[in-house]
Amino acid sequence: MATAGLTVEEQKAVEQFQQAVVAPSMNNLVILDFWAEWCGPCKALTPVLEKVAANYADKGVVLAKINVDENGFIASQFQVQSIPTVYAIFQGKPVADLTNARTESQLGQILDQLLAQLPVGGDSEEPKQDIAPLLAMGDEVLAQADGERAAGIFAQIIDIEPENPDAIGGLVRALVMAGHVAEAETALDGVPENIASHPAIDRARAALSLAKDRPDDGEVESLRAAVAADENDLQARYDLAAALIASGEHDGAAENLLAIISADKDWNDGAARAKLLSLFEVVGLEDAWVSATRRKLSAILFG
């Protein structure tokens, strides 16, 4: 389950990255160099990085190299657009972009500043892996509508932090997106009581609730036909919106719900508005689509 959404190659890449970069960065400052064999500037920079890393080794600086041709998945997670790209990594997170520093003097100056600010070399009996990059990766894959891969990423995070609400909520939403509603229900049923009211769990609960309206084959077209036959059939519009939400067609769902609200704000005790607000919560209140649709709702309610 922990690797259900990743390919074998991606699993291996993540494991190698954790061993070569994340783990050492818990107590050291890692210079992370993205390079390739065919890259001339990379070859010119390599000896400079190696020398600087050697000079600063006794201060807790180590060098790690990522060949972008062999580790495209990792490079993509760092949004590497060109090479060489060089970052300073501490406790699993980028703390400085070293790409424009190409001389020993420039690199040394930046490293001196970082070492003065960070607790590099500090004692830690059992370093805790920073999961923020993995959470961001899971959210990004989820935004790309790849539920299977996102589920695998969030499940990996849960292996590290079993009671992380963002990871559990992300897993439930990913499973829902992938069509594994029963598995999503099981995951949600197992949420510890102490995080059951966390916003991420509420969001996942809303996603699961909406997904239960997933239509059978042909039902959506039947509902479309009903609305086309009578645009004032608000129940048909509502049913169509619910089916579209469960099918991932948020634009069409919002269009029908807004049409209901425009026709009758209080129809069915405000069911259309409640459904639209649930959709906002599932998509994410900070999402640009939600902001734009919320403006349309406000125009109808207060315009």
N, C-alpha and C positions, 0 to 999 in steps of 0.2 A: 504493500500500500504506500509505503514511504516514497517510492520512486515511480508510482504509477503513471505520472504525467510526463516523465522525461525519457528521452531515448537513452539507449545504453551509452552512447558517446557522450551525451550531456551529463549523465550520472557520473561517468568517469571524470569528465572535465571539472565538475563541481567538487568532487572528492579530492582531486589533485590540487585544485586551487585552495581548498581549505587547509590541506597539509602544507603546501608550499608557501602560502601567503597569509591566510587568516590566522592559523595557529602561531607562526612566528611573530606576527604583528601584535599579539597580546602583550608581549613584554619588550618587543623591539620595534624600531622604526624601519619599515620595509620600503626600499626603493623598488617600485614595480615598473618594469620596462616592457612595453609592448613593441615587438620588433618582427622582422621577417628576413629571410636569407637574401632576398632580392633587393632589400632596402639599403642603398648606399649610405645615407645619413645615419642609419641605425648602426652600421659597421663602424662609422667614424665615432659615434657616441659611446659605443660599448667599452672601449678601453678607459674612457674618462669616468664612466659610471663605476667600473670595476676598481679603479684606483681610488676614487672618492670613498666607495664602500669599504675598501680595505683600510683607508686612513681613519675612518670613523667606526671601525668594527668594535674597538674597545669602548665605544660610547653607546653601543646597542643598535648600530645601523647594519642592515643586511640587504643584499641585492637579490631580487627575484625577477626572472625573465619569462615573458609569455610570448610564444611564437603565434602570431595571429593566424597564420595559415593552418596551424595544427590545433588552435584553440579559438576558433571563430565564435563559439557560443559565449565564452567568457569575455572576449573582446566586445561582443555586442551588448553585454550587460553593462559595460563601462562606456558604451556609446563611442567607441574609438572610431574616429572618422579618417585619421591619417596617422602615419607612423614616421618617426618614433613618437610615441606618447608615453610620458613618464609621470607616475604619481608617487606621492609619499603616503603610505598606509600605516595607520596605527589603530590597534584594537578592531581590525576588520573594516575600518572606514577610511576613505581618502581624506587626508588632512591638508594636502597641498598638491598643486599641479606643477610639476618640475619640468614640463616639456620645453619651455623656452629657455631653461638654464642649460647651456651647452658647454660651459667651461668649468674647470675645477673650482675656480674662485666663486662663480655664480652659485654653483651647487652647494659649496661649503657655507656660503653666507645664509642660504635658505635653511640648510640643515642645522646650523648653529641657532637660528631663531626658533626652529621647531623643537630642538632638544632643550632649549631654555624654558619652553612652555609646557611640554608634555612629560608625563612621569615615565619616560622610557627606562626600562631596566628595573622598574619597581617590582617588589615581591608580590606574588599572587599564588596562593597554594593551588587553586584550581581555576584558571582563567575562564571567564564566561564568554562564549562566542557571541559576537554582536549579530543579531538577526535582522537588523534594519535593512541591509542590502537585499537579503532574501525576501523580506516582506515587500520591498519595492519591486523586486523581480516578479513576485507572484501577482501583485496588483497590475503590473504592466502586461503580463501574459493574460490576465483576466480581462483587461481592457481590450485586448486583441481578440476576445471571444474564443480563446482556446481553453475551454474548461478542463479538458483532460490534463494538459500540461500544468495548468495552474493548480489543479488538485494535488498533483505530485509535489510541486514546490511547497505548498502550504503544509502538506503532510510531513515533509522533511523538517519544516520549522517546528511542528508539533513534537517531532521526535526529540528536538533540542529543548523546547520549552512546552511541555504538555498542557499547561494551563494558560497559554498566551491567547487572549480573546481575539486579537486581530487575526492570528493564524487560524483559529478554529472558525471564526466567522468567514474568513476567506475560503477555507476548505468547503464549508457548507455552500457558499455561493458558487464555487467552482463546480461542485458536484451537481448542483441544480442546473447550471449552464450546460453541463455535459449530459444532462438527462437522467442522472442517477438519483432520482428523487428519494427512493427508499434509503439509499446510503446516506443522503443528506439528512433525512429524518433521524437515522440512527446516530449520526455524529452530533446532531443538535440535542438529542435526548441525553447524550452523555456529557453535556456541558456541566462543569462543576458549579455548585450553587453560588459560590462566591463571585463568579463572573457572569452569572446568568442575566443580569440587567445591564451589562456593558453595551454601549452603543453599537459595537461591531457585531455582537450577538443579536441585538434587536434588528440590525440591518439584515443579517442572515435569516432571521426568523421571518421577516417580511418577504424576502426573496423566495423562501420555501413556500410560504402561504400563497403567493401569487403563482408560483409554478404549478400548484395543484389544480389550477384551472387549465392546464395544458390540454388542448383539444385533440379529439380523435381525427384521423385522416378524413379530409373532406368537410369537417365541421366549419372550418374557417371560411371556406368558399360559400357554404350554405348561409352563414351569418352575413357575409358580404352581400349576398343576393337579397337577404331580408332587408338590410339597410338601404340597398339601392332601390328596392321596391317601395319603401316607405321611410323617408329620411326622418320623419317625426316619430318613428318607433324607437323610443329612448331605451327600452329594455333590450331591443336587438342591438342597438349601438353599444350598450354597456356590456352585453355578452360578447360582442365582437372585440371590444377593447380588452376584456379579460383574456380572451383567447390569443389576441395579438401580443399581449404582455408575456404570456406563458411561452409564446413562440419566439420571443426576442424582438418583435417588431414594435419598438417603442414609439417611433414617429406616428405610425398609424393608430396605435392605442391612444396616445395623447390627443391626436386630432379628434377622435370620436368622443373621448371624455370631455374635452373642451367644448365640443358641439352640444353635449348634454347639458353642461353647466351654463352655456350661453342660452339654451332654450329654457331651462328651468333650474335655477341655482339650488333649489331645495328638493329636487326630484329624489324620491326614495330615501328621504332623510339625509340628503347630501352624499349618497353613495358614490357618485362619480368623482366628487372632489376628494373623498377619502381614498378612493382607489388611485387617483393621480398622485396624491401625497405619498402613498405607499410606494408607488413607482419611483418617485423622487428619492425616497430613502434608499431603495435598492440600488439605483444608479449611483447615488452619492450626491449629497447636497452641494458639494463643491464643484461638481461637474458642469462644464460649459453648457451642455444640452439642458440640464436641469435649470440653470439660470435663465436661459432663453425661454424655456417652456413656462417657467414660473412668471416671467414677465407677461406672457400671453394670458395666463390665469388671472393675474392682477388686473390686466386691462379689461377682462370680462367682468370681474367682481367689482371693480372700483372705477372703471372707465365711464 
